[in-house]
């Protein structure tokens, strides 16, 4: 499991597996979940993360450092 925080978009991505996502389901306006070909949960995306999650607690547990959002090429 890897946790990525994108400060520029205030998005938290919890990567549960390195398998590629083939389907995304919206839980609500701020949370989406990703599934692989076997319908196994592989990722969780949380928008407006600072309002939804205690990032300080995650930082203490994981040494979370902001990740830069990939720029389109």
PAZAPA-4460 file (N, C-alpha, C; in steps of 0.05 Angstrom, whole numbers, plus 32768, in hexadecimal, padded with zeros to 4 digits):
% residues 73
    n_x    n_y    n_z   ca_x   ca_y   ca_z    c_x    c_y    c_z   seq   type   mol
   8011   7FE9   8000   8000   8000   8000   8012   8019   8000     1      X     A
   800A   802C   7FEF   8018   8046   7FEE   8003   805C   7FF1     2      X     A
   800B   8071   7FFE   7FF9   8088   8001   8007   80A0   7FF4     3      X     A
   7FF8   80AD   7FE2   8003   80C5   7FD4   7FF1   80DD   7FDA     4      X     A
   7FFD   80F3   7FE1   7FED   810C   7FE5   7FF7   8120   7FD1     5      X     A
   7FE5   812B   7FC1   7FEA   813F   7FAD   7FE1   815A   7FB8     6      X     A
   7FF3   816A   7FC4   7FEC   8183   7FD1   7FE0   8197   7FBE     7      X     A
   7FE9   8197   7FA5   7FDF   81AB   7F92   7FC2   81A7   7F8B     8      X     A
   7FB8   818F   7F8E   7F9C   8189   7F89   7F8D   8180   7FA2     9      X     A
   7F9B   817E   7FB9   7F90   8175   7FD2   7F82   815A   7FCE    10      X     A
   7F91   8148   7FC1   7F86   812D   7FBB   7F97   8118   7FC9    11      X     A
   7F8A   8105   7FD6   7F98   80EF   7FE3   7F92   80D6   7FD3    12      X     A
   7FA7   80C7   7FCB   7FA3   80AE   7FBC   7FAF   8097   7FCC    13      X     A
   7F9E   8084   7FD3   7FA7   806C   7FE2   7FA9   8056   7FCE    14      X     A
   7FC2   804E   7FC8   7FC7   8039   7FB4   7FCA   801E   7FC3    15      X     A
   7FB6   800D   7FBF   7FB5   7FF4   7FCD   7FC4   7FDD   7FBF    16      X     A
   7FC8   7FE1   7FA5   7FD5   7FCD   7F94   7FE2   7FDB   7F7C    17      X     A
   7FF6   7FCE   7F71   8002   7FDA   7F59   7FF4   7FD0   7F3F    18      X     A
   7FDF   7FC0   7F42   7FD0   7FB8   7F2B   7FC0   7FCF   7F1F    19      X     A
   7FBE   7FD0   7F04   7FB0   7FE7   7EF8   7F92   7FE7   7EFD    20      X     A
   7F88   7FFF   7EFF   7F6B   8003   7F03   7F5D   8001   7EE8    21      X     A
   7F47   7FF2   7EE7   7F37   7FF1   7ECE   7F1B   7FFC   7ED2    22      X     A
   7F14   8001   7EEB   7EF9   800C   7EF1   7EFA   801E   7F09    23      X     A
   7EED   8035   7F08   7EEC   8047   7F1E   7ECE   804B   7F26    24      X     A
   7EC9   804B   7F3F   7EAE   804F   7F49   7EAE   8067   7F5C    25      X     A
   7E9B   807A   7F57   7E99   8091   7F68   7E88   808B   7F80    26      X     A
   7E94   808E   7F98   7E86   8089   7FB1   7E75   80A2   7FB8    27      X     A
   7E81   80B9   7FB5   7E73   80D3   7FB8   7E83   80E8   7FA9    28      X     A
   7E7D   8101   7FAC   7E8B   8116   7F9D   7EA9   8118   7FA3    29      X     A
   7EB1   810C   7FB9   7ECD   810F   7FC1   7EDD   80F6   7FC2    30      X     A
   7ED0   80DF   7FBF   7EDE   80C5   7FC1   7ED8   80B3   7FAA    31      X     A
   7EED   80A8   7F9D   7EEA   8094   7F89   7EFB   807C   7F90    32      X     A
   7EF3   8065   7F87   7F02   804C   7F8B   7F07   803F   7F71    33      X     A
   7F1F   8032   7F6F   7F28   8026   7F56   7F2A   8008   7F59    34      X     A
   7F22   7FF9   7F44   7F23   7FDC   7F44   7F33   7FD2   7F2D    35      X     A
   7F3F   7FBA   7F30   7F4E   7FAD   7F1A   7F3B   7F9B   7F0B    36      X     A
   7F47   7F8B   7EF8   7F37   7F7A   7EE7   7F28   7F64   7EF7    37      X     A
   7F32   7F5E   7F0F   7F25   7F49   7F20   7F12   7F55   7F34    38      X     A
   7F0C   7F70   7F30   7EFA   7F7E   7F42   7F06   7F81   7F5F    39      X     A
   7F20   7F80   7F61   7F2D   7F84   7F7A   7F33   7FA1   7F7E    40      X     A
   7F2E   7FAC   7F95   7F33   7FC8   7F9B   7F51   7FCD   7F9A    41      X     A
   7F59   7FE1   7F89   7F76   7FE6   7F86   7F7D   8003   7F8E    42      X     A
   7F69   8015   7F91   7F70   8030   7F98   7F58   8040   7FA2    43      X     A
   7F5E   8054   7FB2   7F49   8066   7FBD   7F53   8082   7FB9    44      X     A
   7F43   8093   7FAD   7F4A   80AF   7FA9   7F37   80C1   7FBA    45      X     A
   7F43   80D3   7FC9   7F33   80E5   7FDA   7F3A   8102   7FD2    46      X     A
   7F26   8110   7FC8   7F29   812D   7FC1   7F24   813E   7FDA    47      X     A
   7F2E   8157   7FDA   7F2C   8168   7FF2   7F35   8159   800A    48      X     A
   7F4C   814C   8008   7F56   813A   801C   7F59   8147   8038    49      X     A
   7F62   8160   8038   7F67   816E   8052   7F4D   8170   8062    50      X     A
   7F36   8171   8055   7F1C   8173   8062   7F11   8158   8069    51      X     A
   7F1B   8142   805D   7F10   8128   8060   7F20   8115   8072    52      X     A
   7F3B   811A   8073   7F4D   8108   8080   7F60   8118   8092    53      X     A
   7F68   810C   80A8   7F7D   8119   80B9   7F98   8112   80AD    54      X     A
   7FA2   8124   809B   7FBB   811F   808E   7FD3   811E   80A1    55      X     A
   7FD1   812C   80B8   7FE7   812A   80CB   7FEA   810E   80D6    56      X     A
   7FD4   8101   80DB   7FD5   80E5   80E5   7FE1   80D3   80D0    57      X     A
   7FD9   80D6   80B7   7FE4   80C6   80A1   8001   80CC   809E    58      X     A
   8009   80E5   80A1   8025   80EC   809E   8036   80DE   80B4    59      X     A
   802C   80DE   80CC   803A   80D1   80E2   803D   80B3   80DD    60      X     A
   8029   80A6   80D3   8029   808A   80CE   8039   8081   80B6    61      X     A
   803A   8093   80A2   8046   808A   8088   805D   809C   807F    62      X     A
   8064   80B1   808D   8078   80C4   8083   806F   80CF   8068    63      X     A
   8056   80D6   8066   804A   80E0   804E   8057   80FA   8045    64      X     A
   805F   80FB   802C   806A   8113   8021   8059   811A   8009    65      X     A
   8054   8134   8004   8045   813C   7FED   8052   8131   7FD3    66      X     A
   8041   8128   7FC1   8049   811E   7FA7   8041   8132   7F92    67      X     A
   8052   8137   7F7F   804B   814A   7F6A   8038   813D   7F56    68      X     A
   8023   814B   7F4E   8010   8141   7F3B   801E   813F   7F20    69      X     A
   801C   8127   7F13   8029   8124   7EF9   801E   8139   7EE5    70      X     A
   8031   8145   7ED6   8029   8159   7EC2   8026   814B   7EA7    71      X     A
   8011   8153   7E98   800D   8147   7E7D   8025   814E   7E6B    72      X     A
   802B   813B   7E5A   8042   813F   7E47   8038   8147   7E2C    73      X     A
***
